[in-house]
């Protein structure tokens, strides 16, 4: 990956204890249809926990996330795009298993896509973080504290 404004490309300790040069990625999980994936407070709680557990399992650093009724976003630090993609797919897989079991709806997340974008400069990084946080407000939360 090339050096850009985000020149620092810091070395960080990953969840497995290894030290690696990390890059920021925006990972988006969005459905083609606006299906409600979080129907109750428990669903939001589980979705957040899935983000955290999958970050550890896939050896990425979870910087910020947002979960709204029909999709989720996160900004992660990881060694490469493959790691970011793998993290997103794991979140989709695990939450899909939970959702399918709870609501007996095996098709709810079939149309969901996982997209990871390398945030290759400071402007994209700052905007992705702001977007993830603002996403909760844009989807009905009265305040960040409430979210």
Sine and cosine of phi, psi and omega as CSV:
sin_phi,cos_phi,sin_psi,cos_psi,sin_omega,cos_omega
0.00,0.00,0.65,-0.76,-0.08,-1.00
-0.98,0.21,0.42,-0.91,0.11,-0.99
-0.99,0.17,0.71,-0.70,0.05,-1.00
-0.72,-0.70,-0.43,-0.90,0.03,-1.00
-0.82,0.58,-0.58,0.82,0.00,-1.00
-0.99,0.13,0.75,0.66,-0.15,-0.99
-0.82,0.57,-0.49,0.87,-0.17,-0.98
-0.83,0.56,-0.62,0.78,-0.03,-1.00
0.52,0.86,0.91,0.41,-0.18,-0.98
-0.91,0.42,0.42,-0.91,0.17,-0.99
-1.00,0.03,0.76,-0.65,0.00,-1.00
-0.69,-0.73,0.40,-0.91,0.11,-0.99
-0.99,0.11,0.83,-0.55,0.03,-1.00
-0.99,0.13,0.25,-0.97,-0.03,-1.00
-0.80,0.59,-0.49,0.87,0.00,-1.00
-0.99,0.12,0.03,1.00,0.05,-1.00
0.99,-0.10,-0.19,0.98,0.03,-1.00
-0.97,0.23,0.44,-0.90,0.05,-1.00
-0.96,-0.29,0.78,-0.62,-0.06,-1.00
-0.57,-0.82,0.39,-0.92,0.14,-0.99
-0.96,0.28,0.78,-0.62,-0.07,-1.00
-0.89,-0.45,0.43,-0.90,0.00,-1.00
-0.77,-0.64,0.57,-0.82,0.01,-1.00
-0.99,0.11,0.66,-0.75,0.05,-1.00
-0.73,-0.68,0.61,-0.79,0.16,-0.99
-0.99,-0.12,0.86,-0.52,-0.01,-1.00
-0.93,-0.36,0.85,-0.53,-0.07,-1.00
-0.88,-0.48,0.72,-0.69,0.08,-1.00
-0.87,-0.48,0.97,-0.25,-0.05,-1.00
-0.73,-0.69,0.63,-0.78,0.02,-1.00
-1.00,0.02,0.39,-0.92,0.06,-1.00
-0.96,0.28,-0.43,0.90,0.05,-1.00
-0.90,-0.44,0.39,-0.92,-0.03,-1.00
-1.00,0.03,0.88,0.47,0.03,-1.00
-0.98,0.22,0.64,-0.77,0.03,-1.00
-0.98,0.18,0.89,-0.46,-0.03,-1.00
-0.98,-0.21,-0.28,0.96,0.05,-1.00
-0.84,-0.55,0.99,-0.16,-0.07,-1.00
-1.00,-0.07,-0.41,0.91,-0.03,-1.00
-0.71,-0.70,0.25,-0.97,0.02,-1.00
-0.84,0.55,-0.60,0.80,0.01,-1.00
-0.86,0.50,-0.59,0.81,-0.01,-1.00
-0.91,0.42,-0.67,0.75,0.06,-1.00
-0.88,0.48,-0.71,0.71,-0.02,-1.00
-0.87,0.49,-0.70,0.71,0.01,-1.00
-0.91,0.42,-0.68,0.73,-0.01,-1.00
-0.86,0.51,-0.70,0.72,0.03,-1.00
-0.89,0.46,-0.71,0.70,0.01,-1.00
-0.89,0.46,-0.58,0.81,0.05,-1.00
-0.90,0.44,-0.67,0.74,0.07,-1.00
-0.82,0.57,-0.74,0.67,-0.07,-1.00
-0.92,0.40,-0.74,0.68,-0.02,-1.00
-0.90,0.44,-0.69,0.73,-0.02,-1.00
-0.92,0.39,-0.55,0.83,0.06,-1.00
-0.87,0.49,-0.69,0.73,0.02,-1.00
-0.92,0.39,-0.72,0.70,-0.02,-1.00
-0.88,0.47,-0.61,0.79,-0.07,-1.00
-0.99,-0.13,0.13,0.99,0.14,-0.99
0.89,0.46,0.69,0.72,0.09,-1.00
-0.86,-0.51,0.39,-0.92,0.03,-1.00
-0.99,-0.13,0.88,-0.47,0.00,-1.00
-1.00,0.09,0.92,-0.40,-0.04,-1.00
-1.00,-0.01,-0.74,0.67,-0.01,-1.00
-0.45,-0.89,0.47,-0.88,0.01,-1.00
-0.52,-0.85,0.32,-0.95,0.21,-0.98
-0.57,-0.82,0.61,-0.79,0.04,-1.00
-0.80,-0.60,0.83,-0.55,0.08,-1.00
-0.85,-0.52,0.00,-1.00,-0.19,-0.98
-0.86,0.52,-0.51,0.86,-0.10,-0.99
-0.84,-0.54,0.09,1.00,0.03,-1.00
-0.19,-0.98,0.08,-1.00,0.02,-1.00
-0.59,-0.81,0.43,-0.90,0.03,-1.00
-0.70,-0.71,0.42,-0.91,0.13,-0.99
-0.43,-0.90,0.38,-0.93,0.18,-0.98
-0.89,-0.45,0.82,-0.57,-0.03,-1.00
-0.81,-0.59,0.40,-0.92,0.16,-0.99
-0.95,-0.32,0.78,-0.62,0.02,-1.00
-0.42,-0.91,0.14,-0.99,-0.12,-0.99
-0.95,0.31,-0.49,0.87,-0.07,-1.00
-0.27,-0.96,0.12,-0.99,-0.02,-1.00
-0.90,0.44,-0.57,0.82,0.03,-1.00
-0.85,0.52,-0.65,0.76,0.03,-1.00
-0.91,0.41,-0.66,0.75,0.03,-1.00
-0.90,0.44,-0.71,0.71,0.04,-1.00
-0.88,0.48,-0.69,0.72,-0.01,-1.00
-0.88,0.47,-0.65,0.76,0.05,-1.00
-0.87,0.49,-0.76,0.65,-0.01,-1.00
-0.87,0.49,-0.68,0.73,0.02,-1.00
-0.91,0.42,-0.59,0.81,0.03,-1.00
-0.92,0.38,-0.66,0.75,0.06,-1.00
-0.86,0.51,-0.74,0.67,0.00,-1.00
-0.86,0.51,-0.72,0.70,-0.05,-1.00
-0.90,0.44,-0.75,0.67,-0.07,-1.00
-0.93,0.36,-0.71,0.70,-0.01,-1.00
-0.91,0.40,-0.58,0.82,0.03,-1.00
-0.87,0.49,-0.65,0.76,0.03,-1.00
-0.89,0.45,-0.70,0.71,0.03,-1.00
-0.87,0.50,-0.78,0.62,-0.07,-1.00
-0.88,0.47,-0.70,0.71,-0.01,-1.00
-0.88,0.47,-0.67,0.74,-0.01,-1.00
-0.93,0.37,-0.69,0.73,-0.08,-1.00
-0.95,0.32,-0.70,0.72,-0.12,-0.99
-0.96,-0.28,0.03,1.00,-0.02,-1.00
0.78,0.63,0.70,0.71,-0.01,-1.00
-0.79,-0.61,0.99,-0.10,-0.09,-1.00
-0.99,0.12,-0.15,0.99,-0.05,-1.00
-0.98,-0.19,-0.06,1.00,-0.15,-0.99
-0.85,0.52,-0.59,0.81,-0.10,-1.00
-0.93,-0.37,0.16,0.99,0.00,-1.00
-0.87,0.48,-0.61,0.79,-0.02,-1.00
-1.00,0.06,0.02,1.00,-0.04,-1.00
-0.97,0.24,0.74,-0.67,0.04,-1.00
-0.96,-0.27,0.49,-0.87,0.08,-1.00
-0.93,-0.38,0.82,-0.57,-0.02,-1.00
-0.77,-0.64,0.79,-0.62,0.08,-1.00
-0.85,-0.52,0.74,-0.67,-0.02,-1.00
-0.85,-0.53,0.77,-0.64,0.07,-1.00
-0.94,0.34,0.79,-0.61,0.03,-1.00
-1.00,-0.03,1.00,0.03,-0.24,-0.97
-1.00,0.08,0.06,1.00,0.12,-0.99
-0.45,-0.89,0.22,-0.98,-0.08,-1.00
-0.85,0.53,-0.64,0.77,-0.04,-1.00
-0.87,0.49,-0.74,0.67,0.01,-1.00
-0.90,0.43,-0.65,0.76,0.01,-1.00
-0.88,0.48,-0.77,0.63,-0.01,-1.00
-0.88,0.48,-0.67,0.74,-0.02,-1.00
-0.94,0.34,-0.58,0.81,0.04,-1.00
-0.92,0.40,-0.67,0.74,0.04,-1.00
-0.90,0.44,-0.72,0.69,0.02,-1.00
-0.89,0.47,-0.66,0.75,0.00,-1.00
-0.87,0.49,-0.71,0.70,-0.01,-1.00
-0.88,0.48,-0.68,0.73,0.00,-1.00
-0.94,0.35,-0.69,0.72,-0.02,-1.00
-0.92,0.39,-0.42,0.91,-0.04,-1.00
-0.83,0.55,-0.63,0.77,0.02,-1.00
-0.89,0.45,-0.67,0.74,0.01,-1.00
-0.92,0.40,-0.65,0.76,0.00,-1.00
-0.92,0.39,-0.30,0.95,-0.03,-1.00
-0.93,-0.37,0.44,0.90,0.20,-0.98
0.92,-0.39,-0.24,0.97,0.03,-1.00
-0.93,0.36,0.63,-0.77,0.00,-1.00
-0.97,0.23,-0.49,0.87,0.00,-1.00
-0.41,-0.91,0.31,-0.95,0.05,-1.00
-0.89,0.46,-0.63,0.78,0.01,-1.00
-0.88,0.48,-0.64,0.77,0.03,-1.00
-0.90,0.44,-0.65,0.76,-0.01,-1.00
-0.88,0.47,0.00,0.00,0.00,0.00
